[in-house]
Structures are given as C-alpha cells and as structure tokens.
C-alpha cells in the first residue's frame, strides 16, 4: 500500500489533500465534518477585518450611542463583559477546533490596515492555529499605483506579520502578477513559509435588468487547473517554501497532476461544495489507487517528477509548447472549416 504522508508548512500530514477556506470551514461542526471525511488539514474560513470593524461599530452603536438619552435607553442592550471585539466569535471557533480536532487547523486572515494584519494575526496565533494563511486581495483602483507598489505591499505585510508571530505563514496569491516567480522569491526572502496557488477572484457581472454592477464568487471548473499546474511546475525545485495548489481540482487525477507538477499539498474547495465533504474520501482513495496501479510506493516518489526542473530550458520548452498549441488550434480550425464547406 503506497505511503501518502506529506509535509506542508512544517506540518506532518496523513496525505496531501487539505480543505481550503470556505463556508464548509466557517464553523466548528463544519470543520469536524471535513476531518471525519478525511481531510489531512483544514484552512478555516477567512477572518475579514472589515467584518470585525462592522461588528465593533454595531456593538458600540447599540451599547453607547443611545446611552443616557432617557432613563431606560441604556438598559436596552446591556454591555457584554466577555465581549472583546468583532473577532471574538471567530477566535473562539478557532480555539475550539484547534483543541478538539486531530488535524492541523490553519487560520486565514484578510486584513485592510497595518494594525488589522498584525493584531488579528497575533490573536489567531494565540487561539491555537497551526499556521496562518494570508489571504491578501489588493485591487489597484487608483491608477497611480504601480505593480511594484502592489508587490511591495505584499512584502511589507509578510515582513510585519512574521515579526509578530512565530507561526509558519503562507501567502495566497492571485495569478495576475507580471513576474510571479520573482515575487515568490521575494516573499520567500521576506520570511514567507509557503504560497497558495491561487486565490479566486470575484467575477464582475452587469445586470441588464437592474442596470447595475454585481460581483460574485464562482466555483472553479476543470479548465481552471491549468494556471496552478503551470506555475507549480515552474516554481517547484526553484524555491524552498511550501507549495499548495488548487483550483479546478475535481477528481483524484487532478490531485495526481498537481503532485507531479511539484505541489506539497492540493487544496480543494469547489469540489467539496459541489459534492459535499465526503468527496474528500474519493480524492484520497482515488490517489491511493492510482499510485498503486502505476507502481509508486509513495507520494514523495511522484512529487515534482514533471516539474520544470526536469526540462533543460523551461523558457524554450514554454515557447515551443505555446507555438505547438497554436499550430494545432489553427489546423483544427482549418480542418473544421474544410469539413463544413464540403
């Protein structure tokens, strides 16, 4: 029977499939179900600084704004002696999960201010998180901001957070940097222990009936695996930090592909939302069967077997593959056009 044991961010895992942050990991019961279904680790749903601020403002409004306005107003919403701030519920859920679950619980943080990143990171560490995933989302709506400015902000966040906590820290990245490999090397130098490829970007839609702009989260599909595959192959063997890859992972074959590309772990969300937490069992058992059928004794034996380090010149290989793909597409178009005209 193949050995599936893996390692990510310095954490020992039973196998390389973890559950990404999602509504499934927002509650203790949800994380318990993911563990029971076979997840090797779970990333808790992100803590958003905006939500913390909203809860703080609402609490202050209810307990302070009308205080003293009349003889009874201050008693409508009595102060809660144990209330610290809007992160309290999230922190308590993390603490409970970290104490009760046998798998690592990785916290996820999405901040908007320097104080938010630092203070909340410390609280997540104190609550017992096994590691911290920085879910950074910076969209430069101010066109005076340059790509270098955005990269520097990522680096500053990592340096500052690492200066305050001892936990291993990973950075969840979007795929749209002009020189992603260079940024990952800089993140490594700044102290990051891992990167997650990739963050999902909300989709922008135009509502023709309401004449409005809407943004919504969308589940990944099979075609989305190509970018994580590409960058995992390029980064594997070239950086020391841990690589988590996901997006477009639906079956065990996708897990095998990302491991062959060099991923340390495969993170899945959309497949679990589509099929339920029990799909984790299918992914792990399918990977185990695939390894056995192909004569591999362990996950370690296939990890990075097809990464770019096995190509003499990755740049030439990429160009050749691009040219070949374009020629095949052109030939297919000409063939279909000729068939249609005959």
N, C-alpha and C positions, 0 to 999 in steps of 0.2 A: 504494500500500500504506500503511495507516494507521501512524502512529508510536506505538509502545507505551511509549516510555521514560517512566519515572516517578521520583519522588523521595520518600524516606521517611527521617526522622531525619537529614536531611542527606546521605543516601547516594544516589548515582545508580544506578538500576536499569534493566535492559533492558525490563522490563514490570512491571505492578503485582501479580503473583501470587507470594507467598512461601510457603514451607513453615513451618508453626508447629512449636513444640516437641512432639515425640512420640517414641515408640520408634524411628521411622524416622531420627531425627536424633541418636540416642544414640551412634552410632559413626562413625568416620571413613568407613568404607565406605558406611554409610547416607547420610551427607551427600554423598558423592561421587555416589551413585546419584540423589539428588534434584537435584544440579547437572546431571548428564547428562540427566535427564528434562526439564530446562528451568526449574527454579526460579530466580527472579530473585534470591532471597536465602533463607537458611535460619536459623531460630532453633534453636539446639542444645537438646537435651533439658535440662530444668532441673537445676541443681545444688542439692540439698537439704541444708541444714545438718544436719538430723537424721541423714542418711546419713553425712555427714562425721564427726559425733560418734560414731556407731556404729562406723565403721571405725577411728577413733582408739582407742576403748575396746577393741575386739577386738585391735588390734595391741599395745596396752600389756599386755593380759592375757596374750597369747601370749609376749611377749618379756620381761616384767618380773615377772609375778605369781609364777611358779614358779622364778625365777632364784635360785640358791643353795640350793634345797630339798634337792638332793643333788648329787653330783659331776657328773652328766650333764645335769641338767634345763636348764641354761642353753644347751645346745647344740641342743635340740630345734628351736627356732625362732630362728635367728641374726638379729641386727639387720640391717636393710637400710640401708646407708649413704645411699642416694638417697631413702629414704622421708621425706617431709616431713609429710604428714598425709593424712586420708582423701580429700581432694580431688585428690590427685596424678594419678590416672588420668584424671579428668575434665579437669583442666587440660592434661595432655599431649595428650589427644584434640583439645581446642580449639586448642591451639598448632599441631598438625599440620594441622588443617583450615584454619585461618587462613592458614597458609603455602602450602598446596597448591591450595586452591580459588580460582577466579576470581570467585566471587560473594561478597558480604558474609556473614560468619558472625556472627550476633547471639547473644550469650550470654544465658542465662536463669538467674535466681537466686531461690531461695525460702529466705529466712532465718527464724530464730526469735529471734535475740538481736541487740542492737546491734553487738556485736563481730563476729558472723557476717555481718551485712549488709555492714559496712564492710570487714573483712579479705578476705572472699571476693570482693567487688566489685573490690578492688584487684588481686587475683590474676587474675581474669578479664580485666581490662584489660591487665595485663602479658603475658598469654598471647596477645594479639593480636585480641581480639574487636573487631568493627567498631562495636558498640553493645551496650547492656545492657538487657534486659527484666526488670523487677522483677515476679516472679510472687508477689504478696502474697496470702496467704489467711488472713484473720482471722475466726474464727467465735466470737462472744462467748458462750461457755458460762457465764460469770459474768454473771448478770443485773443486776449493779450497774454494768456497763459500758454507757455510753450510745452512741448513734450518733455524737455529737460526739467521744467518746473514740476510736472506731474511725477516724473521718476524720482526727483529729489524729495518730494513729499512722502512717497513710499519708503524711501531710505530713512528719512527722519523718523517716521512712525516706528519702524523696526528698531532703530537705534535707541529711541527713547523708551519703548516698551521693554526691550531687553535689558536696559539699565535698571529697571524697576522690579523685574520678576526673574525667577530662576527657572521657570518652566521652559521646555522646548517650544519654539514658536514657528508656525508655518504661515505663509502668505498665500491667500487665494487670489489668483491673478486673472484678469481678463486677457483675451488673446490678441488685443489690438495694439500692442506696442510695436514701434518701428524696428527696434532691435531687442527683442525679448531675451535672447540668450545673454546679451551684455547686461541687461537689467538683473537677470537671475544671478549672474556672477557678482554684481554689486550688492544684491540682497544678501548673498552668502557672506561677503566681506563685512556687511553691516551687522551680521550676527544671526540672520535667519537660519533656522534648522531644517526648513523644508519649504516647498512650494506646492500649491494645488493647481492643477491644470484641468479645467478652467472655471472661472466664475460665469454664471449665466447672466446675461444682460436682459433687462426687461424689454419687451417688444413694444414699439410705438405703433399705434393704430389711429386711423382717422375715422371717427363715427360720422357717417354721412347724414344720418337722421338727426343727430343732436348737434352737428356741426362743431364737434369738439375733438380734442386730442386725448387719447387714453393710453395708458401704459399698463401692461400686464405681464405677469410671469408666465412662461410657457415651458412645458415639459420638453426635454431634449428628445430627439429622434435618432434613428440609426445613422443618418448622414452626418450627425454632429460629432461622431467619434474621430473623424479624420484629422481635425486640428490637434486634439490631445495626442493622437498617435504620432503626428508629425513632430511635435515639439518634445514629446517624451523620447523619441528616437534620437533627436539632436542633442538633448541635454544629458541623457544617460551616459555615464562614463566620462563626462566632461566637468561635472560638478560633484561636490561631496555631499551636498544636502539631500534630504529625503525627497522623493518624488511621489506625489499622489496624483492620479489621473482619473478623469471621469467625463461624462457627457456622451450620450449615445450608447451607453452600456445597457444592453437588454438581456443578453444570454451569456452562458459561460464561455462561448467562443470569443466574445468581446473582452472578457476578463483575460483570457489567454493571450490575445493580441497585445493588450497593453502591458502585460508582464514581459512578453517577448521584446517589446519596444524598450523596456527598462524601468517600468514603474515599480516602486516598492510596494504600493498598495493601490487597489482600484476602489474608488469611491462611487457609490451609486445612490441616486435619489429618485429620478423619474421612473425607473423600472419598479421601484418599491411602491411608488404612488399609484402606478398603473395596476400592478399585480398583487400588491399587499406585501407585508413584511415576510410572509412565508416564502416569497420568491428568493430570499437570501439562501435558503436551503438548496434550491435548484441551481443557483450560481456556484455554490461551493461544491456540491456533489457533482455537478457537471464538469467543473475544473478538475476535480479529483479523477473522474473517469477519463477525461481527455489525456491527462498526464500518464495514466496507466496504459491506455491504448497506444500511446506513442513511445512507450518505453522510458519515460522520465521518472526518476526516483524522487524528485523534489521540485518545489517552486524555484528554489535557488538555481537549479540546473538550467532553467529556461529564462530567468530574469536577465534582460539585456542581450539575449542571444542574437537579436536582429536590430540592435541599435546602430546609430551612425558610426560608432567607433569601429564597426566591422566593415565599413566602407573606406577604402583608401583615401578618397577625396569626396567628402559629403557634398561639397558645393557642386562639383561636377556631376555627381550622381543625381542631385536635386534637379539640375538643369536638364540633364538627359531624360529624366523621368517626366519632367514638365513637357519637353519637346515631344516625347513619345506619346504622352496622353493627348496632346493637342492634335497630333497627326492621326491617331486612332479616331478621335472625335470627328475630324474632318472627313476621314474615309467613311465613317459610319453615316455621316450626313449625305455625302455624295451617293453612297450606295442606296440609301432610303429614297433619295430624290430620283435616282435612275429607276428604281423599282416602281415608284409611284407613277413615273412617266411612261412606263412600258405597258 
